Amino acid sequence: MTEKIYRINDNKERNELYSDYKNTGGVYKLHCLKPGSDHEFIPLNRILVIDKEDVLYIGKTGPAAARVGDLFKTISDKYDSNRHHVGI
C-alpha cells in the first residue's frame, strides 16, 4: 500500500487531509520533505548514524484532523507557547 503524503503547510493539501480523514483516527508518520520534492525526505542525523527512514515522529491519534490542526498551529510563526511545541 502506498502512503499518501500531505504537506501540512500547504492549505489545499491540509484541507484534503481533513476531508480524507474527517473524524477518524489512526497511526501517522511525520517526515520533512526536501525543498522542491514531492516524495524525497531529508535524511536525519541521529547520534551514531544517518537515519535512512527519515522519520521525525510516529504517532497515534483519535481525530486526525484535530491532531494535524494542532501540529500546524505549532509550526506557525505566530504561535507562542511556553509548553512543548514543534520547531522548524
Secondary structure, 3 states (H helix, E strand, C coil): CCCCCCCCCCHHHHHHHHHHHCCCCEEEEECCECCCCCCCECCEECCCCEECCCCCEEEEECCHHHHHHHHHHHHCCCCCCCCCCCCC
